[in-house]
Amino acid sequence: MKIQIKWFYCIFSALFSLMLVFSRHVFYEPEGTGTVDNIYFKDLHIVDLFVWIILFVLIYVVISFLPKVRKEIFFGTKREGKCIAQFLITFFVMAVCYFPYVASFWPGGVYSDTMGSIEIALGLEKMTSHEPIGYTLLWMLMYKIAGGSLNPGDYGAMYLFTVVQTLAMILLLTFFVNWLYRRGLKKLVCVFITLFFSLCPLYPLYCVSLWKDTVFGMIIFGYSWFLYCFIENIKAKEDVSKRYLFGLVLLNVCVMFFRNNGIYVAVITGIIAVFVIREYRNALKKVIISLVITMAACIIIKYPVFNALGYNVDSKVESLGIPLQQTSYILCTGGKVSESSMEVLDSIIPIEQWYSVYDPTVVDYIKFDPSFNRDWFNENVGLFIKTYLRLCCDNPVKAVKAYLLTTMGYWDTFKSSSSAYICPTSIAWTGIFQEDYFGYYTDISFQSAVMPKHYVSAAIFAWLVIFVLLFLLENKRAGDILPLIPALAVWFTIMLAAPLAFSFRYVFAVFLCVPIYLLCLGEKN
């Protein structure tokens, strides 16, 4: 009997079992200030190789026997019309479930990033690309409509933003369920999905958290959903309509301007899109032209135009968080550091200060420390990168350990934290005051009931989308992977430049798109 090796299952099994082995060696003590004494990566031993092999075999066997999911299990005959009654019922159920969150956290949670965009919108600070331009323009629109300022009690724009954001989330999810229902999704499954969207607290808690990640997450969800329909349309007609091309252009523009890593998400997705539709030549030419023109225009705007306007300021350190973390770890754990490298590091921060500012899970303590010479760093980025590469070459094991520690919240399914998980409450220093109207009128502390007691690891959803991707490739369904790419690209870019080891909000889009992954698993007879 010939044994057929499933190579993509092998890849997933190897990676996931490696994650399980590495997870056992990460010592993370969330309480107190993070140092190399209470957050570290323990050395591997030969026994870990045997553990990895055993886990690899077990995972491979399990996923090899997973049955293919037939759409007919969940879908029946397509329903004609717009199914207005189902739409209204779904909307009403979700609105009722989300209302207590809005009433309990009025006018919404405000974070430091939010204040950056608000201050620009009010003209208190000049426009910069540090805060995504699209998100800042959205705040300008809110203030244009509602007016107001930062004086206590005068929060018109914040009220409006919270209401609009919550309604947008409800409408997005309602349209999605309605779309599934019209495609023939069985009523019981529709009820289950509606209840999940309504009762899972992460959805409404992010609605009342006024930061850019909620808006960006909804855009990525819409983009992934659109790509699912986009591929279906091309396969059916072997061409692409103007309506779909317009949608592709519009969504790419939104992705690129509502998050600073969005441009990389759009480029990665565009490249994969070309690969997926390469056999449909009529559609391929139109898609390539649309994508090239759109991305070229956006890149010109984001760089030459924004540079000329003075929007692109002081962004170098933002993209070098992980190299700074790795450099710090090597220095603070007694790594091999030459005299010339020591001089470079001393020019950035005095050597004796590195030990006190380094936290293995967050780079902010370094880049915002008063002793950090930002001007020197910006002028000598090339020298820092050369020094960093030399340190990594001389200390490869330490460099890998530092990387795994500073990204642990995105690859380790057993590590989570409250850091940037959600922000339903205002931060004290912002001067924003909240009112708990739900508690005031009902004497019920809804806030305490819904505030998270346990935190879900963002890595769980990353591994889910990786599994679905490799599952589709193994089953020769490469043409179905495109809807997975935006969320996967969001995760990938964070893995390359994470400023914080635990920040669920950075990959909120990956969680939000879970229904799309499950939809992609379905296979027709």
Buried (B, 14 or more C-beta within 10 A) or exposed (E): EEEEEBEBBBBBBBBBBBBBBBBEBBEBEBEEEBBBEBBBBEEBEEEBEEBBEEBBEEBBEEBBEEEEBEBEEBBEEEBEEEBEEBBEBBBEBBBEBBEBBBBBBBBBBBBEBBBBBBBBBBEEBEBBBBBBBBBBBBBBBBBEEBEBEBEEEEBBBBBBBBBBBBBBBBBBBBBBBBBBBBBBBBEEBBBEBBEBBBEEBBBBBBBBBBBBBBBBBBBBBBBBBBBBEBBEBBBEEEBBBEEBBEBBBEBBBBBBBBBBBBBBBBBBBBEBBBEBBEEBEEBBEBBBEBBEEBBEBBBEBBBEEBEEEEBBEEBEBEBBBBBBBBBBBBBBBEBEBEEEBEEBBBBBBEEEBBEBBBBBBBBEBBBEBEEBBEEBBBEBEEBBEBBBEBBBEBBEEBBBBBBBBBBBBBBBBBBBBBBBBBBBBBBEEBEBEBBBBBBEEEEEEBBEEBBBEEBBBBBBBBBBBBBBBBBBBBBEBEBBBBBBBBBBBBBBBBBEBBBBBBBBBBBBBBBBBBBBBBBBBBBEE
